[in-house]
Amino acid sequence: SGTTVSPLKSLKETASQLDFSKVHVFFGNERTEGDTAFKCYAGALEWVEACGVPLENVHKVPGGEPEQAAETYEALLRGLTVPQVLGTCERTGLPALDLVLLGSGADGHCASLYPGSPQVVQSPSDRMVSPADGKGGVTLTLDAMQSARHVILSAGKPAQASMVATALGAPGHGLPAGMILAHEGTSVEWLLSTASAAELPR
């Protein structure tokens, strides 16, 4: 979303330390139908252009019917392991993104994975991209996220305090944001504020 992506514009200040011509951008979720189709792609262009990421390295989700769009985008991701744009997660065998940056909601959703949605209930699976249930688009699966090398999850709003406490508490809560767990080869970091961390144990 815009609130998650907008701060990335400041990365242009690190241009002398990071070769943005080698950065590839993928999308954790995207609308593929209707008036809001490609809103995530449009939202990313500002920081992509500011930082000098080549447009050919920005991998747009195709439009159209979500199931077909998901299959096409997954094929693209899997195809990029051969030229080694993406590595492979030894634990899952799935292509491994270097970094997955996620926002979250007070209901515990992330990307377009919502509590109780089929894409959450069906995990684990060997699928990376699925249709987003009822959203007219696609989403990365939990399995794809947990195959990444690093995951950063943003949850800084005061209204998210209860969700944060539940998601970081005992397992079995069913909140997708809290189901992305650190494993060997995968680090998971939460970005919180004092307000959103207010209900965590002291």
DRENPA-173630 format. One record per atom (N, C-alpha, C): z, x, y; residue in one letter. Coordinates in steps of 0.2 Angstrom, whole numbers, padded with zeros to 4 digits, always signed. Example, Ala and Ser with C-alpha at 12.3 -4.5 7.8 and 13.67 -1.06 7.14 Angstrom:
residues 2
+0039+0066-0028A
+0039+0062-0022A
+0039+0066-0016A
+0035+0064-0011S
+0036+0068-0005S
+0039+0064+0000S
***
This chain:
residues 202
+0000+0004-0006S
+0000+0000+0000S
+0000+0004+0006S
-0001+0001+0012G
-0001+0005+0018G
+0005+0009+0020G
+0011+0006+0018T
+0017+0009+0020T
+0018+0015+0015T
+0016+0015+0009T
+0016+0021+0005T
+0011+0026+0007T
+0005+0024+0009V
+0000+0029+0010V
+0000+0032+0017V
+0002+0028+0022S
+0001+0030+0029S
+0004+0037+0030S
+0010+0039+0028P
+0013+0045+0029P
+0009+0051+0027P
+0004+0050+0022L
+0000+0056+0019L
-0004+0059+0024L
-0005+0055+0030K
-0009+0058+0035K
-0006+0065+0038K
+0000+0065+0038S
+0004+0071+0040S
+0002+0078+0036S
-0001+0076+0030L
-0002+0082+0025L
-0008+0087+0028L
-0011+0084+0033K
-0017+0088+0037K
-0013+0094+0040K
-0007+0094+0041E
-0003+0100+0044E
-0003+0105+0039E
-0004+0104+0033T
-0003+0109+0027T
-0010+0112+0025T
-0015+0110+0029A
-0022+0112+0027A
-0023+0119+0026A
-0019+0124+0029S
-0019+0131+0028S
-0016+0133+0021S
-0012+0129+0018Q
-0009+0130+0012Q
-0011+0127+0006Q
-0015+0122+0007L
-0018+0118+0002L
-0026+0117+0003L
-0030+0118-0002D
-0037+0117-0002D
-0039+0110-0004D
-0039+0106+0002F
-0041+0099+0000F
-0047+0097-0003F
-0052+0102-0003S
-0058+0101-0006S
-0058+0101-0013S
-0052+0103-0016K
-0051+0102-0023K
-0047+0097-0025K
-0045+0093-0020V
-0041+0087-0022V
-0045+0081-0024V
-0043+0077-0029H
-0046+0071-0032H
-0041+0066-0031H
-0044+0060-0029V
-0040+0054-0027V
-0042+0048-0032V
-0037+0045-0035F
-0038+0039-0039F
-0033+0034-0037F
-0034+0028-0040F
-0030+0022-0037F
-0026+0019-0043F
-0020+0018-0041G
-0015+0015-0046G
-0016+0008-0047G
-0019+0004-0042N
-0021-0002-0043N
-0026-0004-0037N
-0030-0009-0038E
-0035-0011-0034E
-0037-0018-0035E
-0039-0022-0030R
-0042-0028-0030R
-0049-0027-0031R
-0052-0031-0036T
-0060-0030-0037T
-0064-0036-0036T
-0060-0041-0034E
-0064-0048-0033E
-0061-0051-0026E
-0065-0055-0023G
-0063-0059-0017G
-0063-0055-0011G
-0060-0058-0006D
-0060-0056+0001D
-0056-0049+0002D
-0051-0048-0003T
-0047-0042-0002T
-0049-0036-0007T
-0055-0037-0010A
-0058-0032-0014A
-0058-0025-0010A
-0056-0020-0014F
-0056-0013-0012F
-0051-0012-0006F
-0046-0016-0005K
-0041-0014+0001K
-0038-0008+0000K
-0036-0006-0006C
-0033+0001-0007C
-0037+0007-0005C
-0044+0006-0007Y
-0049+0011-0005Y
-0049+0012+0002Y
-0050+0006+0005A
-0050+0006+0013A
-0044+0009+0016A
-0038+0007+0013G
-0032+0010+0016G
-0031+0018+0015G
-0035+0020+0010A
-0034+0028+0009A
-0039+0032+0013A
-0044+0029+0016L
-0049+0033+0019L
-0046+0036+0025L
-0042+0033+0029E
-0039+0037+0035E
-0036+0043+0033E
-0031+0044+0028W
-0028+0050+0027W
-0033+0055+0023W
-0038+0052+0019V
-0043+0056+0016V
-0047+0060+0021V
-0049+0056+0026E
-0053+0059+0031E
-0049+0064+0035E
-0043+0062+0037A
-0039+0067+0041A
-0038+0073+0038A
-0037+0073+0031C
-0035+0079+0027C
-0042+0083+0025C
-0047+0080+0025G
-0054+0083+0023G
-0055+0083+0016G
-0052+0078+0012V
-0054+0077+0005V
-0061+0075+0005V
-0065+0078+0001P
-0072+0076+0000P
-0073+0069-0002P
-0077+0065+0001L
-0078+0058-0002L
-0080+0057-0009L
-0084+0062-0011E
-0086+0062-0018E
-0080+0063-0023E
-0074+0065-0020N
-0068+0066-0024N
-0063+0060-0024N
-0065+0055-0020V
-0061+0049-0020V
-0064+0044-0025V
-0061+0043-0030H
-0064+0039-0036H
-0062+0032-0035H
-0067+0028-0032K
-0066+0021-0031K
-0067+0017-0037K
-0062+0012-0037V
-0062+0007-0043V
-0069+0003-0042V
-0073+0002-0047P
-0078-0003-0047P
-0077-0010-0046P
-0081-0014-0042G
-0080-0021-0041G
-0082-0025-0047G
-0080-0032-0047G
-0082-0036-0052G
-0076-0039-0056G
-0078-0042-0061E
-0073-0045-0066E
-0068-0039-0068E
-0061-0041-0068P
-0056-0036-0069P
-0056-0032-0075P
-0058-0036-0081E
-0058-0033-0087E
-0063-0027-0088E
-0069-0029-0085Q
-0075-0024-0085Q
-0073-0018-0080Q
-0070-0020-0075A
-0069-0015-0070A
-0064-0010-0073A
-0059-0013-0076A
-0053-0008-0079A
-0056-0004-0085A
-0061-0006-0089E
-0064-0002-0094E
-0068+0003-0091E
-0072+0002-0086T
-0076+0007-0082T
-0072+0012-0079T
-0066+0010-0076Y
-0062+0015-0072Y
-0059+0019-0078Y
-0056+0016-0083E
-0053+0020-0088E
-0058+0025-0091E
-0064+0023-0092A
-0069+0028-0095A
-0071+0034-0090A
-0070+0032-0083L
-0071+0038-0078L
-0065+0043-0079L
-0059+0040-0079L
-0053+0044-0080L
-0054+0049-0086L
-0055+0046-0092R
-0056+0050-0098R
-0061+0055-0098R
-0067+0053-0094G
-0072+0058-0094G
-0071+0064-0090G
-0066+0063-0086L
-0064+0069-0081L
-0060+0074-0084L
-0058+0073-0091T
-0054+0078-0094T
-0059+0084-0097T
-0065+0082-0097V
-0070+0088-0100V
-0071+0093-0095V
-0073+0091-0088P
-0073+0096-0083P
-0067+0099-0081P
-0061+0096-0084Q
-0055+0098-0082Q
-0052+0097-0075Q
-0055+0091-0073V
-0052+0088-0066V
-0045+0086-0068V
-0045+0082-0074L
-0038+0080-0077L
-0036+0084-0083L
-0030+0085-0084G
-0028+0088-0090G
-0026+0083-0095G
-0023+0085-0100T
-0021+0080-0106T
-0014+0080-0107T
-0010+0075-0107C
-0003+0075-0109C
-0002+0076-0116C
+0001+0081-0118E
+0002+0083-0125E
+0006+0078-0129E
+0011+0075-0125R
+0015+0070-0128R
+0012+0063-0130R
+0007+0061-0126T
+0004+0054-0127T
-0004+0055-0129T
-0007+0061-0127G
-0014+0062-0128G
-0018+0058-0123G
-0015+0056-0118L
-0019+0052-0113L
-0021+0057-0107L
-0026+0056-0103P
-0027+0060-0097P
-0021+0061-0093P
-0020+0066-0090A
-0013+0067-0086A
-0015+0068-0079A
-0013+0064-0074L
-0014+0064-0067L
-0009+0069-0065L
-0010+0073-0060D
-0005+0078-0057D
+0000+0075-0054D
-0001+0069-0050L
+0004+0066-0046L
+0002+0059-0046L
+0007+0054-0047V
+0006+0047-0046V
+0011+0045-0041V
+0009+0043-0035L
+0013+0040-0030L
+0013+0033-0030L
+0019+0030-0030L
+0020+0023-0031L
+0025+0020-0026L
+0023+0014-0023G
+0027+0010-0019G
+0031+0005-0024G
+0035+0001-0022S
+0039-0004-0027S
+0041-0010-0023S
+0042-0015-0026G
+0045-0021-0023G
+0052-0023-0025G
+0055-0027-0021A
+0062-0029-0022A
+0062-0033-0029A
+0057-0035-0032D
+0057-0038-0039D
+0056-0032-0044D
+0055-0026-0042G
+0054-0021-0047G
+0047-0019-0049G
+0042-0022-0046H
+0036-0021-0048H
+0033-0014-0045H
+0028-0011-0048C
+0025-0005-0045C
+0018-0006-0047C
+0013-0003-0043A
+0006-0004-0044A
+0005-0012-0044A
+0002-0014-0049S
+0001-0021-0050S
+0004-0023-0057S
+0010-0020-0059L
+0014-0021-0065L
+0020-0025-0062L
+0021-0031-0065Y
+0026-0036-0063Y
+0031-0037-0069Y
+0037-0038-0068P
+0041-0040-0073P
+0039-0045-0078P
+0038-0044-0084G
+0036-0049-0089G
+0029-0050-0090G
+0025-0046-0086S
+0017-0047-0086S
+0015-0044-0093S
+0009-0046-0095P
+0007-0044-0102P
+0006-0036-0102P
+0004-0033-0096Q
+0003-0026-0096Q
+0009-0022-0097Q
+0015-0025-0096V
+0022-0022-0096V
+0024-0023-0104V
+0023-0029-0106V
+0026-0031-0112V
+0022-0027-0118V
+0016-0026-0117Q
+0012-0023-0122Q
+0013-0015-0122Q
+0016-0012-0118S
+0017-0005-0118S
+0022-0004-0123S
+0022+0002-0127P
+0017+0007-0126P
+0010+0005-0129P
+0005+0008-0127S
-0002+0007-0129S
-0006+0014-0127S
-0012+0014-0130D
-0016+0020-0128D
-0021+0018-0122D
-0020+0013-0119R
-0024+0011-0113R
-0021+0014-0106R
-0026+0016-0102M
-0024+0019-0096M
-0024+0014-0090M
-0029+0009-0090V
-0031+0005-0085V
-0032-0002-0088V
-0028-0007-0085S
-0029-0014-0087S
-0030-0019-0082S
-0033-0025-0083P
-0033-0030-0078P
-0026-0032-0076P
-0025-0033-0069A
-0019-0035-0066A
-0018-0042-0067A
-0013-0044-0070D
-0012-0051-0072D
-0012-0055-0066D
-0017-0060-0065G
-0017-0065-0060G
-0018-0062-0053G
-0020-0056-0052K
-0021-0052-0046K
-0028-0051-0044K
-0033-0052-0049G
-0040-0051-0047G
-0042-0044-0046G
-0039-0040-0050G
-0040-0033-0050G
-0037-0029-0056G
-0036-0022-0055V
-0034-0018-0060V
-0028-0014-0058V
-0025-0011-0063T
-0019-0007-0062T
-0018-0002-0068T
-0015+0004-0066L
-0014+0009-0071L
-0008+0006-0075L
-0008+0008-0081T
-0003+0005-0086T
+0003+0010-0085T
+0009+0007-0088L
+0015+0012-0089L
+0013+0018-0093L
+0009+0017-0098D
+0008+0023-0102D
+0004+0029-0098D
-0001+0026-0093A
-0004+0031-0089A
+0001+0035-0084A
+0005+0031-0081M
+0010+0033-0077M
+0014+0039-0080M
+0017+0037-0086Q
+0021+0041-0090Q
+0018+0047-0093Q
+0011+0048-0092S
+0007+0053-0095S
+0006+0058-0089S
+0008+0056-0083A
+0007+0061-0077A
+0012+0066-0077A
+0010+0072-0073R
+0014+0077-0073R
+0020+0076-0068R
+0019+0072-0063H
+0024+0071-0058H
+0023+0063-0056H
+0028+0060-0055V
+0028+0053-0052V
+0033+0053-0047V
+0031+0050-0041I
+0035+0049-0035I
+0035+0041-0034I
+0041+0038-0034L
+0042+0031-0033L
+0046+0030-0026L
+0043+0026-0022S
+0046+0025-0015S
+0050+0018-0015S
+0056+0018-0013A
+0060+0012-0013A
+0065+0012-0008A
+0063+0012-0001G
+0068+0014+0004G
+0070+0008+0008G
+0068+0002+0006K
+0070-0004+0010K
+0077-0007+0008K
+0080-0009+0013P
+0087-0012+0011P
+0087-0018+0006P
+0081-0022+0006A
+0081-0027+0002A
+0080-0025-0006A
+0079-0018-0006Q
+0077-0016-0013Q
+0084-0013-0016Q
+0089-0013-0013A
+0096-0010-0015A
+0098-0013-0022A
+0097-0019-0023S
+0099-0022-0030S
+0094-0020-0035S
+0088-0020-0034M
+0083-0018-0038M
+0084-0010-0040M
+0085-0006-0035V
+0086+0001-0037V
+0092+0002-0041V
+0098-0001-0040A
+0103-0001-0044A
+0102-0003-0052A
+0098-0008-0052T
+0097-0011-0059T
+0092-0006-0062T
+0086-0004-0059A
+0081+0000-0062A
+0084+0007-0064A
+0089+0010-0060L
+0092+0016-0062L
+0098+0016-0066L
+0099+0009-0068G
+0105+0008-0072G
+0104+0008-0080G
+0107+0004-0084A
+0106+0004-0091A
+0099+0001-0093A
+0096+0004-0098P
+0090+0001-0100P
+0090-0006-0102P
+0084-0009-0103G
+0083-0016-0105G
+0083-0021-0099G
+0082-0018-0093H
+0081-0022-0087H
+0074-0026-0087H
+0069-0023-0089G
+0062-0025-0089G
+0059-0024-0082G
+0062-0020-0078L
+0059-0019-0071L
+0054-0013-0072L
+0047-0014-0071P
+0042-0009-0072P
+0044-0002-0068P
+0046-0003-0062A
+0048+0003-0058A
+0053+0007-0062A
+0058+0004-0065G
+0063+0008-0069G
+0061+0010-0076G
+0055+0008-0078M
+0053+0009-0085M
+0049+0016-0085M
+0047+0019-0079I
+0044+0025-0079I
+0049+0031-0079I
+0050+0034-0085L
+0055+0038-0086L
+0053+0045-0087L
+0057+0050-0085A
+0055+0057-0086A
+0055+0059-0093A
+0050+0063-0095H
+0050+0066-0101H
+0048+0073-0101H
+0048+0076-0106E
+0045+0083-0106E
+0038+0083-0104E
+0037+0087-0098G
+0030+0087-0095G
+0029+0082-0090G
+0034+0078-0089T
+0033+0072-0084T
+0040+0072-0080T
+0040+0073-0073S
+0045+0072-0069S
+0045+0066-0065S
+0050+0063-0064V
+0050+0056-0060V
+0055+0057-0054V
+0053+0056-0048E
+0057+0056-0042E
+0057+0050-0038E
+0063+0047-0036W
+0064+0041-0032W
+0065+0043-0025W
+0061+0040-0020L
+0063+0041-0013L
+0067+0035-0010L
+0073+0036-0009L
+0077+0031-0007L
+0080+0032+0000L
+0082+0027+0003S
+0086+0027+0010S
+0093+0026+0008S
+0097+0027+0013T
+0105+0026+0013T
+0106+0018+0011T
+0102+0014+0014A
+0102+0007+0013A
+0100+0005+0006A
+0094+0008+0004S
+0092+0006-0003S
+0096+0009-0009S
+0100+0014-0007A
+0104+0017-0012A
+0111+0014-0012A
+0113+0009-0008A
+0119+0007-0006A
+0123+0004-0013A
+0119+0002-0017E
+0123-0001-0023E
+0123+0003-0029E
+0121+0009-0028L
+0121+0014-0034L
+0128+0017-0035L
+0131+0018-0041P
+0137+0021-0042P
+0139+0027-0038P
+0145+0027-0035R
+0147+0033-0031R
+0150+0039-0035R
***
